[in-house]
Amino acid sequence: MARILRSIALSGVAASLAAHPASAQLYNMPVHFSPNFGTGVALYGDIGVGLSEGAELVPGETPWAGGGRVRVGTPILQFMAGAAYVEPNAPDSIGFKGSVSLGASAALTLFRSATSFFALSLQGGAGYVSFSDIEAKYLDVPVGIGVALNAPAPSVSVEPWLGVRLHVRHSAVGAGSPLLSGGLTPDAFGTQLGFGLSGGITLGLPSGLGVWSALDWMTIKPYAGAAERVSPFLLGGGLLWRFRVPSLGP
């Protein structure tokens, strides 16, 4: 009986995940832009939480993710790679465990002005996560434009930024996945195209320590033929430590 109840509960969770895919590149984290990053290396400690029903992995529960990234900046290019543990907050009776999401991105500086404190960049990346309990895998590919200011301040750097992106999501499910309930087939979960916005602010001290915070919103169909799009809304933030590497440039 317990096994039957667990299967029913897991099917409900899986149906929720199919209808409410979390946004982002690192799963359940905002897609982060930093056009004014410049040269150097930064280490990030990140956390992200879902703010809307569209971000829920389990009905009525707030998912969260925690992880870290490293960003390397040269005068023209920036590279980022990171990982995050995604926690759906499912009860033990359901058995829907968390998973690790991996991601990377590259950004090309299109314009940066030292006099107007304005920067523009083109960024693309990819993120991957696999939930083995429901036999579901997600590959996210965001591609977009980021703009930022570098507001002058006497003792702290201030970088407000905004990113606009196309968001490609490829979903794959196994033949035994509970996501296939309701007449869906694995073919319905191919590639979907969405649109996203993210924006935030990064504050840095002369020592290299800093903090960041961002919001992320996206709209996308959960699968082909879905009657409605879903719109997950996320909040992210964390700490960072930035340091110069002379070989990367001034």
C-alpha positions in Angstrom: 0.0 0.0 0.0 2.8 2.4 0.9 4.4 1.8 -2.5 1.2 2.5 -4.3 0.7 5.8 -2.4 4.3 6.8 -3.1 3.8 6.1 -6.9 0.6 8.2 -6.9 2.3 11.1 -5.0 5.3 10.9 -7.3 3.1 11.1 -10.4 1.5 14.2 -9.0 4.9 15.8 -8.4 6.0 14.8 -11.9 2.9 16.3 -13.5 3.7 19.6 -11.6 7.3 19.6 -12.8 6.1 19.1 -16.4 3.7 22.1 -16.1 6.0 24.3 -14.0 9.6 24.1 -15.3 12.0 26.3 -13.3 13.7 29.0 -15.3 17.4 29.8 -15.7 20.7 28.2 -16.9 21.8 26.7 -13.6 18.4 25.2 -12.7 16.4 27.5 -10.3 19.0 30.3 -10.5 18.7 33.6 -12.4 20.6 33.9 -15.7 23.3 36.3 -14.6 24.8 39.0 -16.8 27.8 41.2 -15.9 28.7 43.4 -18.9 30.9 45.7 -16.8 32.9 42.8 -15.1 36.1 43.8 -16.9 39.2 41.7 -16.4 40.1 39.4 -13.5 38.6 36.3 -11.7 35.6 36.1 -9.4 34.4 33.3 -7.2 30.7 33.3 -6.4 28.6 31.6 -3.7 25.0 31.5 -4.9 21.5 30.7 -3.7 18.2 30.8 -5.7 14.5 30.4 -4.7 11.3 30.2 -6.6 8.9 33.1 -6.0 5.9 31.9 -8.1 3.7 28.8 -8.6 5.4 28.5 -12.0 8.7 27.8 -10.3 7.4 25.0 -8.0 8.8 21.5 -8.5 6.4 20.1 -5.8 2.9 21.6 -5.5 2.8 24.1 -2.6 6.5 23.9 -1.9 9.2 26.5 -2.5 12.2 25.0 -4.4 15.7 26.3 -3.8 19.2 25.8 -5.2 22.6 26.5 -3.8 26.0 26.4 -5.5 29.0 28.3 -6.8 30.5 29.7 -9.9 33.8 31.0 -11.2 34.0 33.8 -13.7 37.1 34.8 -15.8 37.2 38.1 -17.6 39.5 39.4 -20.3 39.3 42.7 -22.1 36.9 41.3 -24.7 35.6 37.9 -23.5 34.2 36.5 -20.2 33.7 32.9 -19.3 31.6 31.4 -16.5 31.2 27.9 -15.2 29.3 26.6 -12.1 27.2 24.0 -10.4 24.2 24.1 -8.1 22.3 21.6 -6.0 18.6 21.8 -6.8 16.3 20.9 -3.9 12.6 20.3 -4.7 11.5 20.2 -1.0 9.6 17.0 -1.6 8.4 15.0 1.5 10.3 11.9 2.3 7.2 9.8 1.5 7.4 10.9 -2.1 11.1 10.2 -2.7 11.7 13.0 -5.2 15.3 13.8 -4.5 17.3 16.8 -5.5 19.9 16.9 -8.2 23.0 18.8 -9.3 22.8 21.3 -12.2 25.8 22.1 -14.3 26.3 25.2 -16.5 28.7 27.4 -18.4 28.5 30.6 -20.5 30.6 32.9 -22.6 30.1 36.6 -23.1 31.5 39.0 -25.8 31.9 42.6 -24.9 30.3 44.6 -27.6 30.8 48.1 -26.1 32.3 49.6 -23.0 32.7 53.3 -22.3 35.0 54.5 -19.5 33.4 58.0 -19.7 29.7 57.1 -19.7 30.1 54.0 -17.4 27.9 52.0 -19.9 28.6 48.5 -21.2 26.9 46.1 -23.6 27.6 42.4 -24.0 26.3 39.4 -26.0 26.1 36.2 -23.9 25.2 32.6 -24.5 25.4 29.5 -22.4 24.1 26.1 -21.5 22.9 24.3 -18.4 22.0 20.7 -17.7 20.1 18.8 -14.9 18.8 15.3 -14.6 16.1 14.2 -12.2 16.5 10.4 -12.0 13.4 9.8 -9.9 11.1 10.9 -12.7 13.5 10.0 -15.6 13.6 13.6 -16.8 16.5 15.6 -18.2 16.6 19.3 -19.1 19.1 21.2 -21.3 18.7 25.0 -21.2 20.4 27.3 -23.7 19.9 31.0 -23.0 21.2 33.5 -25.5 20.8 37.3 -24.9 22.0 40.8 -24.6 23.1 42.4 -21.3 23.4 46.1 -20.5 25.0 47.5 -17.4 26.1 50.8 -15.7 29.1 51.2 -13.4 27.9 53.9 -11.1 30.8 55.8 -9.5 31.0 55.7 -5.8 33.8 56.7 -3.3 34.2 53.3 -1.6 32.1 50.7 -3.5 31.5 49.7 -7.1 27.9 49.5 -8.2 26.8 47.6 -11.3 23.1 47.5 -12.0 22.4 45.3 -15.0 19.6 44.0 -17.2 19.5 41.0 -19.5 17.1 40.1 -22.3 17.2 36.6 -23.8 15.8 33.9 -26.0 15.6 30.7 -24.0 15.8 27.3 -25.7 14.9 24.3 -23.5 15.2 20.6 -24.6 13.5 18.1 -22.4 13.9 14.3 -22.5 12.0 11.8 -20.5 12.3 8.0 -20.2 9.6 5.5 -21.3 8.7 4.8 -17.7 8.5 8.4 -16.5 5.4 9.5 -14.7 5.6 12.7 -16.8 3.9 10.7 -19.6 0.6 10.5 -17.8 -2.4 12.1 -19.4 -1.6 10.7 -22.9 1.7 12.5 -23.3 4.5 10.7 -25.2 8.3 11.3 -25.1 8.1 13.1 -28.4 6.1 15.9 -26.8 9.0 16.9 -24.7 11.4 17.9 -27.4 12.7 21.5 -27.8 10.7 24.5 -26.8 11.5 28.2 -27.4 10.9 30.8 -24.7 11.7 34.4 -23.8 13.3 35.6 -20.5 14.3 38.7 -18.6 16.7 39.1 -15.7 18.0 42.0 -13.8 20.0 42.8 -10.7 22.7 44.7 -9.0 26.3 43.8 -8.0 28.1 45.7 -5.2 31.9 45.4 -4.7 34.4 46.7 -2.1 38.0 47.7 -2.9 39.1 44.5 -1.2 37.4 42.4 -3.9 34.5 41.2 -1.7 31.0 41.9 -2.9 27.4 40.8 -3.0 24.9 40.4 -5.8 21.1 40.0 -6.1 18.9 39.3 -9.2 15.4 38.5 -10.3 14.6 36.3 -13.3 11.3 35.8 -15.2 10.7 33.5 -18.2 7.8 32.3 -20.3 7.8 29.0 -22.2 5.6 26.1 -23.1 6.3 23.0 -20.9 5.9 20.7 -23.8 4.7 20.7 -27.4 1.0 21.2 -27.7 0.5 22.6 -24.2 -2.5 24.9 -24.0 -0.7 27.6 -21.9 2.8 28.8 -21.3 4.2 28.8 -17.8 6.1 31.8 -16.3 8.5 30.9 -13.5 9.8 33.8 -11.4 13.0 33.4 -9.4 15.1 35.4 -6.9 18.8 34.8 -6.5 21.7 36.3 -4.6 25.0 35.6 -2.9 28.5 36.6 -2.2 31.5 37.1 -4.4 35.3 37.6 -4.2 37.0 39.2 -7.1 40.8 39.4 -7.7 43.1 40.6 -10.4 45.2 38.3 -12.6 47.9 40.4 -14.4 48.1 37.9 -17.3 44.4 38.6 -18.2 45.0 42.2 -19.0 44.8 45.6 -17.2 
